[in-house]
Amino acid sequence: MVQQPSSTIITLNNDNTTTITTNNIDVTTTEVKTVLQTLTQNSIQVSATQITSLQYTESPKTIEYVAVIQDSNGSPYKQVTLLTDKTTQVTIITDETSLIQEVTITRPKLPSIQVVPVSDYYKPEVKEIINQVETTVSANFSISKITKIEYTNTTEATKFQFVAESTKGHPVYITAIQNKGDSTVQVISVQSEITTLSVDTTQT
């Protein structure tokens, strides 16, 4: 990045070229006219007052410009590098860099929902969970079968969503929680087309 000087700095480089850096932007000079014209041709609408610093280095065949541009609030937001071919007198933009510091916001990832395959329903650990849930809700619903089990893992617990079918053919939706390291499953809600229950009993 080109630092804004107090006025004008002339630097003699090792390759015998001279670099001039200035914040005295004079619209009557060839250098400023060239930069403004090239920016406009490339759809970058900038006035001379928006150029806070201009650096240009002249070699036998080319002139390289580096312009720092500020926004309406006076903050530098863009650095543009241009190159003029002294033979053809054609100027092009070779680099355009944003000077605005980007802020990355990391949003927490929501726990993903997993589905227990029906083939796993007969595994001992899954069957135990199903038995606990069916026993808890049996006082209000007679479950004929579990048709779907979804679960979401967090650092503290596993949340289960059961879709079941009552013996009367009605769908029943059961939500249960199993804390990490605990073998018991707590049913926290039961919903059906007929009624909604909140269950606070922990089934052991």
HELIX and SHEET records of a PDB file:
HELIX    1   1 THR A   30  GLN A   41  1                                  12    
HELIX    2   2 ALA A   48  GLN A   50  5                                   3    
HELIX    3   3 VAL A  118  ASP A  120  5                                   3    
HELIX    4   4 PRO A  124  VAL A  137  1                                  14    
SHEET    1   A 6 THR A   8  LEU A  12  0                                        
SHEET    2   A 6 THR A  18  THR A  22 -1                                        
SHEET    3   A 6 ILE A  51  GLU A  58 -1                                        
SHEET    4   A 6 THR A  62  GLN A  70 -1                                        
SHEET    5   A 6 PRO A  76  ASP A  85 -1                                        
SHEET    6   A 6 VAL A  90  SER A  98 -1                                        
SHEET    1   B 6 ILE A 113  VAL A 115  0                                        
SHEET    2   B 6 ILE A 143  ASN A 153 -1                                        
SHEET    3   B 6 ALA A 157  SER A 166 -1                                        
SHEET    4   B 6 PRO A 171  ASN A 179 -1                                        
SHEET    5   B 6 VAL A 185  SER A 192 -1                                        
SHEET    6   B 6 THR A 196  LEU A 197 -1                                        
SHEET    1   C 6 ILE A 113  VAL A 115  0                                        
SHEET    2   C 6 ILE A 143  ASN A 153 -1                                        
SHEET    3   C 6 ALA A 157  SER A 166 -1                                        
SHEET    4   C 6 PRO A 171  ASN A 179 -1                                        
SHEET    5   C 6 VAL A 185  SER A 192 -1                                        
SHEET    6   C 6 THR A 202  GLN A 203 -1                                        
END                                                                             
